[in-house]
């Protein structure tokens, strides 16, 4: 069995890292990837470790979080320190040590094994610093888990029959991305419309899972037609209370609260046609947003006015800092 080793910060993992690791993986029987981090890194180390494990499930991916010198000039015993780190992480003999930079040659001499420089780089100008400064500008070079981290989630939130689904699809087309449809409708059409707490929790859990599964595939923004907070408003209307699970899900970056100033339409799956209950539903939707501390904008007016307001709100949200 041939064993390989490489290390890095992967802050965040990008196409250059993927090429390095994929090249190394193909040249050995077992590859160990050491993800290194310090306490004050701009991206938490354990998050990067999780990303690399997701990206390279057949490799041995381990983490190192001790505060140690980062450059040879930082400490007179820099190389002995790192030799011990590598030996502790990889107790078996290393056949091949991979790196995209010159330090790999010295590290290979320290720990043994053949140095394999993965160069010239396929993405020579790409760096973690550049990605962190402008993740959306480097979107094409980011793998799915990292895209999910930097994507903006915009959720359509509001009572039934306020145009959320139509607006979601239209917004996704406008911004060149995808949208996550509403799961609750499918659930009710499949299992019936008599919803108890367990059914509402299931609807919220599946909706959130659909959103999470969509994020790596989106184009900078993901449009979601409802999420767990919308289900929380439904729970207030149906049960008069909110199960804890419905307020523990991750919040969207922006909620577009669709107003009830449009005619109610019966499509065979809707509950509350009368004005009093529609108003109560609208209040419930506002209440759950306020209680969750969500960022939201109310969308009202004609269909064209709603679309224009939604586009403006999303553009104002901007890219992640």
N, C-alpha and C positions, 0 to 999 in steps of 0.2 A: 504493500500500500504506500502510495506517495502522499506526503502531507505538505500542505502549503499554509502560509501565514501572511496576513497583511493587517495594517492598522490605520486608523484615521479618526478624525473628529466627525466627519460626515455631517457638517453643520450648515445647511441640511444636505442629505444625500441628493445628488444631481446626476445628470447624464454621464459626466466624467467618472464619477464614482461607480456608477452602474457598469460602465465599460471596463474599468479596472477590475472590479470584482467578478464580472462575468468571464473576462479573459482568464483570470486566475483559477476560477472554478473549473474551467475546461481543461486545465493543465495538470490537475492533481486529482487524487481520489477523494481526499478530504481537505476542505479549506476552513481555516479558522480566521474569523474576522474580529479584531479587537476594536471596540468603539470606546474612545477615550473622551473624558469630559472633566471640566472644572466646575466648582459650585456657582460661579458667576457667569457662566456661558449664556449667550443670548437665547439659545434654544436648549431646554432642559435635556440633560444627557439620557435620561431614561426614556424620553420620547424618541430620541434618535436611535436608541437601542431597539425599541419596539419597531420603528420603521425598518431598520436593517434586518431584523428577524422576519418581518413580513416579506421583505423583498428577496431574501435569500434563505428560504425555509430549509434547504438541504445542506446548508453550511452550519458550522458551529459558530454562533455569533455571541460574544460575551462582552461585558462592559468593564471599564476601569475608571474609578472615580476618585482616586487618591490625588492630592495636590502635589504635583511633582514638576520639576523644571521642564519647560517646553522647548528650549533651544540649547544647543551645546554651550553657548556663552552664559547661560543662566546659572550654571553650577559646575565646579571642577569635576564632579563625579557623574556628569550627565549620562555618559554612555554606560557605566556600570549600573546606574539606577535603572535605565531602560532595559539593560540586559536582564536584570532580575525580574522586571515587570513581564517581559516576554516569556522568560523561563517559567514563571509562575502561571501564566496563562496557557502555555503550551509545553507541557512537561515531556511530551514525546519529541524525538528528533525532528527538526524541520528540514524537509528536503528542498523546498523552494520558498524564498521570501520575495514577495511582490511589492512593488511601489512604483508610483508615477513620478517620483522625485529622487534626487541624488542621494538623500539621506539613507535610502534603502541599501546602498552598497556597504556603508559603514555598519549599519544595523545587522546586515547579513554576516559580516565578519565577526561581530560580537556574539551572535547567537548561533552561528553555524548555518549551513544550507546555502544553496545557490541563489544568488541575487538575479531576479528576473525583472528588468526594468520594462514596465508597460508604457512604452513611448515609441514614437512621438504621440502626444495626446490627440485624441479624436476631437476634443473640445478645448483647444489650447487657451482660450481667453476666459473659460468658465471657472468660477471660484465660488466658494461658500459666501465670501464677503459680498460678491456681486449679486448673488441670488438674494441674500438677506436685504440688500439695499433696494432691490426692485424685483420681487418674486414674480409679479405679473409680467414683467418684461422678459423673464426667462421661463415662461410657462411651458414651452415646448420641451425644455430640458429637465423638467421636474417629473419624477415618478408619481404614480397615483397617490400613495399615502401622504406625500409632501404636498401635492395639489390640494388634497382634502384639508390640510392644515391652513393653507393660505387662501382657500376659496371663501367667498362671501355667500352666506345663505340668506335669501330673501323669502319670507314666508307670507303667503296670502292668508289672512286671518279675518274671520267675520262670520255673521249668521249665514244660514242657508239662503240660497236664491239671491245672492248678491254678486254673482259673476266671477267668483274666484277661479274656477277651472278655466273659463274662457280667457280671463286676463292672464293666468299663469302661462298658458300655452303661447299667447301673443307676446308676452314679455320675453319668454325664452327665445322665440324667433327673432325678436328685435335685438337681443344681446348675443345672439349666436351661441346659445348654450342649450342645456337640457332642463326639463322640469320634472319634478316628482309628483305624480298624480295622487289624488286622495284615495286612501285605502278604505276609509269608513264606508263609502258607498258599496264597494265590492263585498265587504264583510256583511253588511245588512242584506244585500241581494242574495248572498249565499246562505246565511244563517238566520235571517229574519230580523225584524225591526224592534223586537222587545229587548232592549239593551239594559243589562244590569252592570254593576261595578266591574265584574270580571271581564265582561265583553268590552267595556270602554277602555280598560287597561290594555287588553289585547290589541284593540284598534290603535291606541297610542304607541304601543311597543313596536307593532309592525310598521306604522308610519315612520317612526324614528329610525328603524332599521333600513327602510327604503331610502330615507334621506342620506344616512351614512353610506349606504352602498352606491348612491348616485354621486356623492361628492368627488371621488377620484376621477370620474368621467366628465365632469362639467368643464366648461370653458370660463374659468375665473369666477363665475357666479353660478349659483344653483337657485332656481326658482322652485319653491315647494308649495304645493296646494294643500295647505294646513299642516299642522304638526301637533305635538302633544298638548300645547296650550289651547289650541282650538278644541281638542277633545275635552280639556278641562272645562271650557265654557259649555259644551254639550252636557257634561256631567252636572254642572250647576242647574241646567234647565231640566234634566231628566231626573236626577237623584236629589238635587238640592244641596249637594256637597261635592267635594273634589277628593278622590283617593290620592294619597301621597305620591304614588308613582307618576301621576300626571303632571306634577310640578317639579320633578327631579331631572327631567330630560334637559339636554343642552339647549340653550336659547339660540334662535336665529340671530343673525347680525342686524336684521331689519324686518319689522312686521308691517305689512300694508293692510290696515284695517278697513275693510270694505263696508261702506255705509248701507243702510236699508232704504235709501231714497230712490229705489227702483222697484217696479212692480214685482210682487211675489208670484212665482210661476210654479205650478204643480207638475213635477216630472214623475210622480209616482213613488218618490223616495223621501219626501219632505214632511216635516212634522208640524210646523207652527205658522199657519197662514194668517192668523188674526193679528191686528196691529198691536194689541197689548203684549202678546207674547213675542212678537218680533222686536218690540222695543226692549222687553226684558232680556232677550237674547243679545241685543246690541250692548246693553249694560254689562251683561256677563262677560262678553268679549273684551270690553274695555277693562273690567275689573281684573281679569286674570293677567292681562298685560301689565297693568299698574302694579299688582302684587308681586309679579315676577321681576320687576325692574327692567322690563324689555324696552328696546328702542322701537318706536312705532310712529307711523304717519297715517292719518285718516284719509281715505280715498273716497270721494263722493262726486256727484254730478252725473252727467251723461256718460255713456260708454267711452266716447272719445276723450272726454275730460278726465275720466278715471285713468285711462291709459297714459295720457300726458302727465298727470300728476305722479303716477307710479314710476314712469321713466325718469322724471326729474328727481324723485326721492332716491332712486337707486343710483343715479349718477352722482348725487350729492354724497352718498355713502362712500364712494370712492374705493380705492385699493387699500389693502391692509398696510398699516404703518410699519 
